[in-house]
Amino acid sequence: MTQEKPQGQWRRNPVAWLMIIIPACTVVAGFWTLWLAASESGVDTNPDTVRRTAQIQVSSLEPDENAARQGLRGRVVIEAGSVLVEVMPSAGTVAPQLQLVHPIENSLDIAVDLRPDPRGWRGDVALAGKQAWHLRVVAADGSWRLVGRYRPGDTQVQLEPAVSTR
């Protein structure tokens, strides 16, 4: 007597499913990786214009060096619904710009226009929350730059040049 194998039993065989699922997942993961590589967003959190040479990004440190030479320091005071930016010694009469740089996703970066205030410069932005930010105060003409780091719960952030002239 010969035993005949019933047709359609491959659906019950786990090895057959592995032979289908693993290559299908590989194809899907390949397309997802290609989409990530081609997307505009990327993980480049530096909002400056950079020069790329081979695989090295070169960004100008001149604004940071100028701020260090001028002895500029500052702070950002976080208030309800606004921020107060103080730059010492005075950094001129033209309003600088406050940049909130997202630590991971550059499409979430925020530029805050500042207006004169008796104590410095004021901008309308609700900074309090659960998000950490890199803060940058940049001169209107780009000649100097101060940086700091906001962590959730901070009420003040100290700003300094990113480099030292020592």
PyMOL CGO cylinders between C-alpha atoms (Angstrom):
from pymol import cmd
from pymol.cgo import CYLINDER

trace = [
    CYLINDER, 0.00, 0.00, 0.00, 1.20, 3.42, -0.84, 0.3, 1, 1, 1, 1, 1, 1,
    CYLINDER, 1.20, 3.42, -0.84, 0.28, 6.42, 1.18, 0.3, 1, 1, 1, 1, 1, 1,
    CYLINDER, 0.28, 6.42, 1.18, -0.60, 9.55, -0.77, 0.3, 1, 1, 1, 1, 1, 1,
    CYLINDER, -0.60, 9.55, -0.77, 0.26, 12.91, 0.69, 0.3, 1, 1, 1, 1, 1, 1,
    CYLINDER, 0.26, 12.91, 0.69, -2.72, 15.21, 0.73, 0.3, 1, 1, 1, 1, 1, 1,
    CYLINDER, -2.72, 15.21, 0.73, -2.37, 18.39, -1.34, 0.3, 1, 1, 1, 1, 1, 1,
    CYLINDER, -2.37, 18.39, -1.34, -2.22, 21.81, 0.37, 0.3, 1, 1, 1, 1, 1, 1,
    CYLINDER, -2.22, 21.81, 0.37, -0.41, 20.61, 3.49, 0.3, 1, 1, 1, 1, 1, 1,
    CYLINDER, -0.41, 20.61, 3.49, 2.54, 22.99, 2.93, 0.3, 1, 1, 1, 1, 1, 1,
    CYLINDER, 2.54, 22.99, 2.93, 0.54, 25.68, 4.78, 0.3, 1, 1, 1, 1, 1, 1,
    CYLINDER, 0.54, 25.68, 4.78, 0.92, 23.71, 7.97, 0.3, 1, 1, 1, 1, 1, 1,
    CYLINDER, 0.92, 23.71, 7.97, 4.69, 23.34, 7.63, 0.3, 1, 1, 1, 1, 1, 1,
    CYLINDER, 4.69, 23.34, 7.63, 6.57, 26.02, 9.66, 0.3, 1, 1, 1, 1, 1, 1,
    CYLINDER, 6.57, 26.02, 9.66, 9.70, 25.70, 7.50, 0.3, 1, 1, 1, 1, 1, 1,
    CYLINDER, 9.70, 25.70, 7.50, 7.69, 26.69, 4.42, 0.3, 1, 1, 1, 1, 1, 1,
    CYLINDER, 7.69, 26.69, 4.42, 6.47, 29.82, 6.21, 0.3, 1, 1, 1, 1, 1, 1,
    CYLINDER, 6.47, 29.82, 6.21, 10.04, 30.72, 7.20, 0.3, 1, 1, 1, 1, 1, 1,
    CYLINDER, 10.04, 30.72, 7.20, 11.08, 30.41, 3.56, 0.3, 1, 1, 1, 1, 1, 1,
    CYLINDER, 11.08, 30.41, 3.56, 8.41, 33.00, 2.69, 0.3, 1, 1, 1, 1, 1, 1,
    CYLINDER, 8.41, 33.00, 2.69, 8.58, 35.38, 5.66, 0.3, 1, 1, 1, 1, 1, 1,
    CYLINDER, 8.58, 35.38, 5.66, 12.36, 35.87, 5.97, 0.3, 1, 1, 1, 1, 1, 1,
    CYLINDER, 12.36, 35.87, 5.97, 12.93, 36.99, 2.33, 0.3, 1, 1, 1, 1, 1, 1,
    CYLINDER, 12.93, 36.99, 2.33, 9.79, 39.18, 2.46, 0.3, 1, 1, 1, 1, 1, 1,
    CYLINDER, 9.79, 39.18, 2.46, 11.00, 40.91, 5.64, 0.3, 1, 1, 1, 1, 1, 1,
    CYLINDER, 11.00, 40.91, 5.64, 14.41, 41.41, 4.05, 0.3, 1, 1, 1, 1, 1, 1,
    CYLINDER, 14.41, 41.41, 4.05, 12.89, 43.13, 1.03, 0.3, 1, 1, 1, 1, 1, 1,
    CYLINDER, 12.89, 43.13, 1.03, 10.71, 45.39, 3.24, 0.3, 1, 1, 1, 1, 1, 1,
    CYLINDER, 10.71, 45.39, 3.24, 13.71, 46.29, 5.45, 0.3, 1, 1, 1, 1, 1, 1,
    CYLINDER, 13.71, 46.29, 5.45, 15.77, 47.07, 2.35, 0.3, 1, 1, 1, 1, 1, 1,
    CYLINDER, 15.77, 47.07, 2.35, 13.16, 49.51, 1.04, 0.3, 1, 1, 1, 1, 1, 1,
    CYLINDER, 13.16, 49.51, 1.04, 12.84, 51.12, 4.49, 0.3, 1, 1, 1, 1, 1, 1,
    CYLINDER, 12.84, 51.12, 4.49, 16.63, 51.58, 4.69, 0.3, 1, 1, 1, 1, 1, 1,
    CYLINDER, 16.63, 51.58, 4.69, 16.66, 53.10, 1.21, 0.3, 1, 1, 1, 1, 1, 1,
    CYLINDER, 16.66, 53.10, 1.21, 13.87, 55.50, 2.20, 0.3, 1, 1, 1, 1, 1, 1,
    CYLINDER, 13.87, 55.50, 2.20, 15.77, 56.55, 5.36, 0.3, 1, 1, 1, 1, 1, 1,
    CYLINDER, 15.77, 56.55, 5.36, 18.97, 57.13, 3.41, 0.3, 1, 1, 1, 1, 1, 1,
    CYLINDER, 18.97, 57.13, 3.41, 17.24, 59.21, 0.73, 0.3, 1, 1, 1, 1, 1, 1,
    CYLINDER, 17.24, 59.21, 0.73, 15.06, 61.30, 3.04, 0.3, 1, 1, 1, 1, 1, 1,
    CYLINDER, 15.06, 61.30, 3.04, 15.86, 64.96, 3.68, 0.3, 1, 1, 1, 1, 1, 1,
    CYLINDER, 15.86, 64.96, 3.68, 15.67, 64.67, 7.44, 0.3, 1, 1, 1, 1, 1, 1,
    CYLINDER, 15.67, 64.67, 7.44, 18.68, 62.64, 8.46, 0.3, 1, 1, 1, 1, 1, 1,
    CYLINDER, 18.68, 62.64, 8.46, 20.41, 62.88, 11.82, 0.3, 1, 1, 1, 1, 1, 1,
    CYLINDER, 20.41, 62.88, 11.82, 22.56, 65.90, 10.99, 0.3, 1, 1, 1, 1, 1, 1,
    CYLINDER, 22.56, 65.90, 10.99, 21.68, 68.22, 13.86, 0.3, 1, 1, 1, 1, 1, 1,
    CYLINDER, 21.68, 68.22, 13.86, 24.04, 71.02, 12.84, 0.3, 1, 1, 1, 1, 1, 1,
    CYLINDER, 24.04, 71.02, 12.84, 21.92, 73.78, 11.29, 0.3, 1, 1, 1, 1, 1, 1,
    CYLINDER, 21.92, 73.78, 11.29, 24.98, 75.62, 9.95, 0.3, 1, 1, 1, 1, 1, 1,
    CYLINDER, 24.98, 75.62, 9.95, 25.98, 75.50, 6.34, 0.3, 1, 1, 1, 1, 1, 1,
    CYLINDER, 25.98, 75.50, 6.34, 28.73, 72.93, 6.18, 0.3, 1, 1, 1, 1, 1, 1,
    CYLINDER, 28.73, 72.93, 6.18, 31.33, 72.04, 3.60, 0.3, 1, 1, 1, 1, 1, 1,
    CYLINDER, 31.33, 72.04, 3.60, 31.60, 68.31, 3.01, 0.3, 1, 1, 1, 1, 1, 1,
    CYLINDER, 31.60, 68.31, 3.01, 34.99, 66.95, 2.03, 0.3, 1, 1, 1, 1, 1, 1,
    CYLINDER, 34.99, 66.95, 2.03, 34.96, 63.19, 1.51, 0.3, 1, 1, 1, 1, 1, 1,
    CYLINDER, 34.96, 63.19, 1.51, 33.15, 61.99, 4.63, 0.3, 1, 1, 1, 1, 1, 1,
    CYLINDER, 33.15, 61.99, 4.63, 34.15, 64.94, 6.83, 0.3, 1, 1, 1, 1, 1, 1,
    CYLINDER, 34.15, 64.94, 6.83, 31.87, 67.91, 7.53, 0.3, 1, 1, 1, 1, 1, 1,
    CYLINDER, 31.87, 67.91, 7.53, 33.63, 71.21, 8.08, 0.3, 1, 1, 1, 1, 1, 1,
    CYLINDER, 33.63, 71.21, 8.08, 31.71, 74.00, 9.79, 0.3, 1, 1, 1, 1, 1, 1,
    CYLINDER, 31.71, 74.00, 9.79, 33.05, 77.50, 10.41, 0.3, 1, 1, 1, 1, 1, 1,
    CYLINDER, 33.05, 77.50, 10.41, 33.94, 78.29, 14.02, 0.3, 1, 1, 1, 1, 1, 1,
    CYLINDER, 33.94, 78.29, 14.02, 34.56, 81.95, 13.24, 0.3, 1, 1, 1, 1, 1, 1,
    CYLINDER, 34.56, 81.95, 13.24, 31.32, 83.21, 14.90, 0.3, 1, 1, 1, 1, 1, 1,
    CYLINDER, 31.32, 83.21, 14.90, 32.24, 81.32, 18.08, 0.3, 1, 1, 1, 1, 1, 1,
    CYLINDER, 32.24, 81.32, 18.08, 35.80, 82.69, 18.02, 0.3, 1, 1, 1, 1, 1, 1,
    CYLINDER, 35.80, 82.69, 18.02, 34.49, 86.24, 17.52, 0.3, 1, 1, 1, 1, 1, 1,
    CYLINDER, 34.49, 86.24, 17.52, 32.18, 85.88, 20.52, 0.3, 1, 1, 1, 1, 1, 1,
    CYLINDER, 32.18, 85.88, 20.52, 35.06, 84.58, 22.64, 0.3, 1, 1, 1, 1, 1, 1,
    CYLINDER, 35.06, 84.58, 22.64, 37.34, 87.46, 21.53, 0.3, 1, 1, 1, 1, 1, 1,
    CYLINDER, 37.34, 87.46, 21.53, 34.63, 90.00, 22.42, 0.3, 1, 1, 1, 1, 1, 1,
    CYLINDER, 34.63, 90.00, 22.42, 34.09, 88.33, 25.79, 0.3, 1, 1, 1, 1, 1, 1,
    CYLINDER, 34.09, 88.33, 25.79, 30.39, 87.78, 25.13, 0.3, 1, 1, 1, 1, 1, 1,
    CYLINDER, 30.39, 87.78, 25.13, 28.35, 85.76, 27.60, 0.3, 1, 1, 1, 1, 1, 1,
    CYLINDER, 28.35, 85.76, 27.60, 24.64, 85.51, 28.06, 0.3, 1, 1, 1, 1, 1, 1,
    CYLINDER, 24.64, 85.51, 28.06, 21.70, 83.74, 29.54, 0.3, 1, 1, 1, 1, 1, 1,
    CYLINDER, 21.70, 83.74, 29.54, 18.20, 82.79, 28.55, 0.3, 1, 1, 1, 1, 1, 1,
    CYLINDER, 18.20, 82.79, 28.55, 15.52, 83.23, 31.21, 0.3, 1, 1, 1, 1, 1, 1,
    CYLINDER, 15.52, 83.23, 31.21, 12.53, 80.96, 30.60, 0.3, 1, 1, 1, 1, 1, 1,
    CYLINDER, 12.53, 80.96, 30.60, 9.20, 82.54, 31.53, 0.3, 1, 1, 1, 1, 1, 1,
    CYLINDER, 9.20, 82.54, 31.53, 5.61, 81.49, 30.87, 0.3, 1, 1, 1, 1, 1, 1,
    CYLINDER, 5.61, 81.49, 30.87, 5.09, 81.67, 27.12, 0.3, 1, 1, 1, 1, 1, 1,
    CYLINDER, 5.09, 81.67, 27.12, 8.24, 83.67, 26.39, 0.3, 1, 1, 1, 1, 1, 1,
    CYLINDER, 8.24, 83.67, 26.39, 12.00, 83.81, 26.85, 0.3, 1, 1, 1, 1, 1, 1,
    CYLINDER, 12.00, 83.81, 26.85, 14.28, 86.69, 27.80, 0.3, 1, 1, 1, 1, 1, 1,
    CYLINDER, 14.28, 86.69, 27.80, 17.74, 86.69, 26.22, 0.3, 1, 1, 1, 1, 1, 1,
    CYLINDER, 17.74, 86.69, 26.22, 20.45, 88.73, 27.91, 0.3, 1, 1, 1, 1, 1, 1,
    CYLINDER, 20.45, 88.73, 27.91, 23.84, 89.20, 26.22, 0.3, 1, 1, 1, 1, 1, 1,
    CYLINDER, 23.84, 89.20, 26.22, 26.68, 90.82, 28.19, 0.3, 1, 1, 1, 1, 1, 1,
    CYLINDER, 26.68, 90.82, 28.19, 28.44, 93.05, 27.34, 0.3, 1, 1, 1, 1, 1, 1,
    CYLINDER, 28.44, 93.05, 27.34, 26.00, 94.61, 24.91, 0.3, 1, 1, 1, 1, 1, 1,
    CYLINDER, 26.00, 94.61, 24.91, 26.06, 92.91, 21.55, 0.3, 1, 1, 1, 1, 1, 1,
    CYLINDER, 26.06, 92.91, 21.55, 24.69, 95.83, 19.55, 0.3, 1, 1, 1, 1, 1, 1,
    CYLINDER, 24.69, 95.83, 19.55, 21.33, 97.31, 18.71, 0.3, 1, 1, 1, 1, 1, 1,
    CYLINDER, 21.33, 97.31, 18.71, 20.20, 94.84, 16.05, 0.3, 1, 1, 1, 1, 1, 1,
    CYLINDER, 20.20, 94.84, 16.05, 18.19, 91.94, 17.45, 0.3, 1, 1, 1, 1, 1, 1,
    CYLINDER, 18.19, 91.94, 17.45, 19.94, 88.58, 17.38, 0.3, 1, 1, 1, 1, 1, 1,
    CYLINDER, 19.94, 88.58, 17.38, 18.06, 85.38, 16.66, 0.3, 1, 1, 1, 1, 1, 1,
    CYLINDER, 18.06, 85.38, 16.66, 17.41, 82.57, 19.14, 0.3, 1, 1, 1, 1, 1, 1,
    CYLINDER, 17.41, 82.57, 19.14, 17.61, 79.12, 17.58, 0.3, 1, 1, 1, 1, 1, 1,
    CYLINDER, 17.61, 79.12, 17.58, 16.19, 76.04, 19.27, 0.3, 1, 1, 1, 1, 1, 1,
    CYLINDER, 16.19, 76.04, 19.27, 18.09, 73.14, 17.74, 0.3, 1, 1, 1, 1, 1, 1,
    CYLINDER, 18.09, 73.14, 17.74, 16.46, 69.75, 18.19, 0.3, 1, 1, 1, 1, 1, 1,
    CYLINDER, 16.46, 69.75, 18.19, 19.09, 67.20, 19.31, 0.3, 1, 1, 1, 1, 1, 1,
    CYLINDER, 19.09, 67.20, 19.31, 18.02, 64.56, 16.79, 0.3, 1, 1, 1, 1, 1, 1,
    CYLINDER, 18.02, 64.56, 16.79, 15.57, 65.78, 14.13, 0.3, 1, 1, 1, 1, 1, 1,
    CYLINDER, 15.57, 65.78, 14.13, 16.61, 68.94, 12.27, 0.3, 1, 1, 1, 1, 1, 1,
    CYLINDER, 16.61, 68.94, 12.27, 13.12, 69.40, 10.80, 0.3, 1, 1, 1, 1, 1, 1,
    CYLINDER, 13.12, 69.40, 10.80, 11.92, 70.25, 14.34, 0.3, 1, 1, 1, 1, 1, 1,
    CYLINDER, 11.92, 70.25, 14.34, 14.36, 73.17, 14.76, 0.3, 1, 1, 1, 1, 1, 1,
    CYLINDER, 14.36, 73.17, 14.76, 12.76, 76.50, 15.70, 0.3, 1, 1, 1, 1, 1, 1,
    CYLINDER, 12.76, 76.50, 15.70, 14.03, 80.01, 14.97, 0.3, 1, 1, 1, 1, 1, 1,
    CYLINDER, 14.03, 80.01, 14.97, 12.70, 82.68, 17.34, 0.3, 1, 1, 1, 1, 1, 1,
    CYLINDER, 12.70, 82.68, 17.34, 12.78, 86.33, 16.30, 0.3, 1, 1, 1, 1, 1, 1,
    CYLINDER, 12.78, 86.33, 16.30, 13.65, 88.55, 19.24, 0.3, 1, 1, 1, 1, 1, 1,
    CYLINDER, 13.65, 88.55, 19.24, 12.42, 92.07, 19.98, 0.3, 1, 1, 1, 1, 1, 1,
    CYLINDER, 12.42, 92.07, 19.98, 13.91, 94.70, 22.32, 0.3, 1, 1, 1, 1, 1, 1,
    CYLINDER, 13.91, 94.70, 22.32, 13.11, 94.49, 26.02, 0.3, 1, 1, 1, 1, 1, 1,
    CYLINDER, 13.11, 94.49, 26.02, 14.39, 96.74, 28.84, 0.3, 1, 1, 1, 1, 1, 1,
    CYLINDER, 14.39, 96.74, 28.84, 16.47, 93.82, 30.15, 0.3, 1, 1, 1, 1, 1, 1,
    CYLINDER, 16.47, 93.82, 30.15, 17.65, 92.43, 26.79, 0.3, 1, 1, 1, 1, 1, 1,
    CYLINDER, 17.65, 92.43, 26.79, 15.73, 90.70, 24.00, 0.3, 1, 1, 1, 1, 1, 1,
    CYLINDER, 15.73, 90.70, 24.00, 12.38, 88.93, 24.31, 0.3, 1, 1, 1, 1, 1, 1,
    CYLINDER, 12.38, 88.93, 24.31, 10.91, 86.20, 22.14, 0.3, 1, 1, 1, 1, 1, 1,
    CYLINDER, 10.91, 86.20, 22.14, 7.55, 84.46, 22.15, 0.3, 1, 1, 1, 1, 1, 1,
    CYLINDER, 7.55, 84.46, 22.15, 8.12, 80.74, 22.51, 0.3, 1, 1, 1, 1, 1, 1,
    CYLINDER, 8.12, 80.74, 22.51, 6.89, 78.23, 25.07, 0.3, 1, 1, 1, 1, 1, 1,
    CYLINDER, 6.89, 78.23, 25.07, 10.13, 76.48, 25.98, 0.3, 1, 1, 1, 1, 1, 1,
    CYLINDER, 10.13, 76.48, 25.98, 8.97, 74.63, 29.09, 0.3, 1, 1, 1, 1, 1, 1,
    CYLINDER, 8.97, 74.63, 29.09, 8.18, 71.01, 28.43, 0.3, 1, 1, 1, 1, 1, 1,
    CYLINDER, 8.18, 71.01, 28.43, 9.66, 67.55, 28.20, 0.3, 1, 1, 1, 1, 1, 1,
    CYLINDER, 9.66, 67.55, 28.20, 11.96, 68.33, 25.27, 0.3, 1, 1, 1, 1, 1, 1,
    CYLINDER, 11.96, 68.33, 25.27, 15.68, 69.12, 25.59, 0.3, 1, 1, 1, 1, 1, 1,
    CYLINDER, 15.68, 69.12, 25.59, 17.10, 71.70, 23.17, 0.3, 1, 1, 1, 1, 1, 1,
    CYLINDER, 17.10, 71.70, 23.17, 20.46, 73.05, 22.08, 0.3, 1, 1, 1, 1, 1, 1,
    CYLINDER, 20.46, 73.05, 22.08, 20.09, 76.85, 22.30, 0.3, 1, 1, 1, 1, 1, 1,
    CYLINDER, 20.09, 76.85, 22.30, 21.99, 79.20, 20.03, 0.3, 1, 1, 1, 1, 1, 1,
    CYLINDER, 21.99, 79.20, 20.03, 21.86, 82.98, 20.00, 0.3, 1, 1, 1, 1, 1, 1,
    CYLINDER, 21.86, 82.98, 20.00, 23.24, 84.25, 16.70, 0.3, 1, 1, 1, 1, 1, 1,
    CYLINDER, 23.24, 84.25, 16.70, 23.96, 87.84, 15.69, 0.3, 1, 1, 1, 1, 1, 1,
    CYLINDER, 23.96, 87.84, 15.69, 21.74, 89.18, 12.90, 0.3, 1, 1, 1, 1, 1, 1,
    CYLINDER, 21.74, 89.18, 12.90, 24.78, 89.43, 10.62, 0.3, 1, 1, 1, 1, 1, 1,
    CYLINDER, 24.78, 89.43, 10.62, 26.16, 86.05, 11.77, 0.3, 1, 1, 1, 1, 1, 1,
    CYLINDER, 26.16, 86.05, 11.77, 29.32, 87.61, 13.20, 0.3, 1, 1, 1, 1, 1, 1,
    CYLINDER, 29.32, 87.61, 13.20, 29.05, 85.95, 16.65, 0.3, 1, 1, 1, 1, 1, 1,
    CYLINDER, 29.05, 85.95, 16.65, 27.27, 83.01, 18.26, 0.3, 1, 1, 1, 1, 1, 1,
    CYLINDER, 27.27, 83.01, 18.26, 26.59, 81.84, 21.82, 0.3, 1, 1, 1, 1, 1, 1,
    CYLINDER, 26.59, 81.84, 21.82, 25.44, 78.34, 22.71, 0.3, 1, 1, 1, 1, 1, 1,
    CYLINDER, 25.44, 78.34, 22.71, 23.79, 76.60, 25.65, 0.3, 1, 1, 1, 1, 1, 1,
    CYLINDER, 23.79, 76.60, 25.65, 21.75, 73.55, 26.56, 0.3, 1, 1, 1, 1, 1, 1,
    CYLINDER, 21.75, 73.55, 26.56, 18.16, 73.56, 27.82, 0.3, 1, 1, 1, 1, 1, 1,
    CYLINDER, 18.16, 73.56, 27.82, 17.00, 70.60, 29.88, 0.3, 1, 1, 1, 1, 1, 1,
    CYLINDER, 17.00, 70.60, 29.88, 13.36, 70.16, 30.91, 0.3, 1, 1, 1, 1, 1, 1,
    CYLINDER, 13.36, 70.16, 30.91, 12.69, 72.05, 34.12, 0.3, 1, 1, 1, 1, 1, 1,
    CYLINDER, 12.69, 72.05, 34.12, 15.44, 74.66, 33.65, 0.3, 1, 1, 1, 1, 1, 1,
    CYLINDER, 15.44, 74.66, 33.65, 14.43, 78.26, 34.33, 0.3, 1, 1, 1, 1, 1, 1,
    CYLINDER, 14.43, 78.26, 34.33, 17.72, 79.74, 33.11, 0.3, 1, 1, 1, 1, 1, 1,
    CYLINDER, 17.72, 79.74, 33.11, 20.31, 78.63, 30.58, 0.3, 1, 1, 1, 1, 1, 1,
    CYLINDER, 20.31, 78.63, 30.58, 23.83, 80.06, 30.52, 0.3, 1, 1, 1, 1, 1, 1,
    CYLINDER, 23.83, 80.06, 30.52, 25.16, 80.93, 27.06, 0.3, 1, 1, 1, 1, 1, 1,
    CYLINDER, 25.16, 80.93, 27.06, 28.85, 80.89, 26.12, 0.3, 1, 1, 1, 1, 1, 1,
    CYLINDER, 28.85, 80.89, 26.12, 30.95, 80.71, 22.97, 0.3, 1, 1, 1, 1, 1, 1,
    CYLINDER, 30.95, 80.71, 22.97, 31.50, 77.14, 21.80, 0.3, 1, 1, 1, 1, 1, 1,
    CYLINDER, 31.50, 77.14, 21.80, 35.27, 77.72, 21.74, 0.3, 1, 1, 1, 1, 1, 1,
    CYLINDER, 35.27, 77.72, 21.74, 37.78, 79.44, 23.97, 0.3, 1, 1, 1, 1, 1, 1,
    CYLINDER, 37.78, 79.44, 23.97, 40.47, 81.91, 22.85, 0.3, 1, 1, 1, 1, 1, 1,
    CYLINDER, 40.47, 81.91, 22.85, 42.98, 80.73, 25.47, 0.3, 1, 1, 1, 1, 1, 1,
]
cmd.load_cgo(trace, "trace")
